[in-house]
Amino acid sequence: MNITFDEAEKLFENGCYEEAFAIFASLAENSEHDLSLRSDAYNMIGIIISGPCPYLSDNDDESGLSYFKMSLQLNLHNIGAVSNIIETYNSGPTGHKDKEIVIMACQSLENSSCNNLPDYKKELLAKAYRKLGIAEKHDGK
């Protein structure tokens, strides 16, 4: 049975996180799939770990960071993974503390299309820079 990414996403949206996790993991680990699909699957695994099911993590990291990193290794332009790295930084008891990856994610987001970033991405950058204690490169406009 060949289950698609869209079907796994529907399971996720319906709250069937463990089932969605298993399918995303199968998709992510299958080298026959294209890198973009595998990257998106790793990003979704990270979302599941950082949100509703931290207990599914195979290590002590409950922020999903290791999966977001795997996502970026497969596709450096996966804006979802970049955003999730920024959003989960220092975000409470399960948030990660890896400043270097956040700085890299911010730079990646800025370089992706700085002048065309939607406002919510500009706000995300501003929030990340505040959390990092770094002066913003942009004024958010």
C-alpha positions as CSV (number, residue, x, y, z in Angstrom):
1,M,0.0,0.0,0.0
2,N,1.5,3.3,-1.1
3,I,0.3,6.1,1.2
4,T,0.9,9.6,0.0
5,F,2.1,12.7,1.8
6,D,-1.4,14.3,1.4
7,E,-3.0,11.3,3.1
8,A,-0.5,11.6,6.0
9,E,-1.3,15.3,6.2
10,K,-5.0,14.5,6.5
11,L,-4.3,12.1,9.3
12,F,-2.3,14.9,11.0
13,E,-5.1,17.4,10.6
14,N,-7.5,14.9,12.0
15,G,-5.4,14.4,15.2
16,C,-4.1,11.0,14.3
17,Y,-0.6,12.0,15.1
18,E,1.0,8.7,15.7
19,E,-0.3,7.3,12.4
20,A,0.8,10.4,10.6
21,F,4.2,10.2,12.2
22,A,4.7,6.7,11.0
23,I,3.8,7.6,7.4
24,F,5.9,10.7,7.4
25,A,8.9,8.7,8.7
26,S,8.4,6.1,6.0
27,L,8.3,8.8,3.4
28,A,11.3,10.7,4.8
29,E,13.5,7.6,5.0
30,N,12.7,6.3,1.5
31,S,15.5,7.4,-0.8
32,E,13.4,6.6,-3.8
33,H,11.3,9.7,-3.1
34,D,12.6,13.1,-4.3
35,L,14.5,15.3,-1.8
36,S,11.7,17.9,-1.6
37,L,9.1,15.4,-0.5
38,R,11.5,13.8,2.0
39,S,12.4,17.3,3.3
40,D,8.7,18.1,3.8
41,A,8.2,14.8,5.6
42,Y,11.0,15.4,8.0
43,N,9.6,18.9,8.7
44,M,6.2,17.4,9.5
45,I,7.9,14.8,11.9
46,G,9.5,17.8,13.6
47,I,6.1,19.5,13.9
48,I,4.6,16.4,15.5
49,I,7.5,16.1,17.9
50,S,7.5,19.8,18.9
51,G,3.8,19.8,19.3
52,P,1.3,17.1,20.2
53,C,3.6,14.1,20.5
54,P,7.1,14.8,22.0
55,Y,7.2,11.3,23.3
56,L,7.6,10.0,19.8
57,S,11.1,11.5,19.7
58,D,13.9,8.9,19.6
59,N,16.2,11.1,21.6
60,D,15.9,13.7,24.4
61,D,15.1,16.5,22.0
62,E,11.4,17.4,22.2
63,S,11.7,20.5,20.1
64,G,11.8,18.7,16.8
65,L,15.1,20.4,16.0
66,S,16.9,17.3,14.8
67,Y,14.1,16.6,12.2
68,F,14.0,20.3,11.1
69,K,17.8,20.0,10.5
70,M,17.4,16.8,8.5
71,S,14.7,18.6,6.5
72,L,17.2,21.4,5.7
73,Q,20.0,18.9,4.8
74,L,17.7,17.6,2.0
75,N,16.4,21.0,0.9
76,L,18.1,24.2,2.1
77,H,15.2,26.2,0.8
78,N,12.5,24.5,2.9
79,I,11.0,27.7,4.4
80,G,8.7,25.6,6.7
81,A,11.7,24.0,8.4
82,V,13.5,27.3,8.6
83,S,10.4,28.9,10.3
84,N,10.0,26.0,12.7
85,I,13.7,26.2,13.8
86,I,13.1,29.9,14.5
87,E,9.7,29.4,16.2
88,T,10.9,26.6,18.5
89,Y,14.0,28.4,19.7
90,N,13.8,29.0,23.5
91,S,10.0,28.6,23.3
92,G,9.4,27.0,26.7
93,P,10.4,23.8,28.4
94,T,10.6,21.8,25.1
95,G,12.2,24.6,23.0
96,H,15.7,24.2,21.7
97,K,18.7,26.4,22.7
98,D,20.8,26.2,19.5
99,K,21.5,29.9,18.7
100,E,23.8,29.1,15.8
101,I,21.1,27.2,13.9
102,V,18.7,30.0,14.5
103,I,21.1,32.6,13.2
104,M,21.6,30.4,10.1
105,A,17.8,30.0,9.7
106,C,17.3,33.7,10.0
107,Q,20.0,34.3,7.3
108,S,18.4,31.7,5.1
109,L,15.0,33.3,5.5
110,E,16.4,36.7,4.7
111,N,18.3,35.5,1.7
112,S,15.3,33.6,0.3
113,S,13.6,36.7,-0.9
114,C,14.1,39.5,1.7
115,N,12.2,42.2,-0.2
116,N,9.3,39.8,-0.9
117,L,8.9,38.3,2.5
118,P,5.3,38.3,3.8
119,D,4.7,40.4,6.9
120,Y,4.4,37.4,9.2
121,K,7.8,36.1,8.1
122,K,9.3,39.6,8.8
123,E,7.7,39.5,12.2
124,L,9.1,36.0,12.8
125,L,12.6,37.4,12.0
126,A,12.1,40.3,14.3
127,K,11.0,38.0,17.1
128,A,14.0,35.7,16.5
129,Y,16.4,38.6,16.6
130,R,14.9,39.9,19.8
131,K,15.2,36.5,21.4
132,L,18.8,36.2,20.3
133,G,19.6,39.7,21.5
134,I,20.8,40.7,18.1
135,A,20.1,44.1,16.4
136,E,17.8,43.5,13.5
137,K,19.2,44.0,10.0
138,H,15.8,45.2,8.8
139,D,13.1,47.3,10.4
140,G,10.4,44.8,9.5
141,K,9.2,46.7,6.5
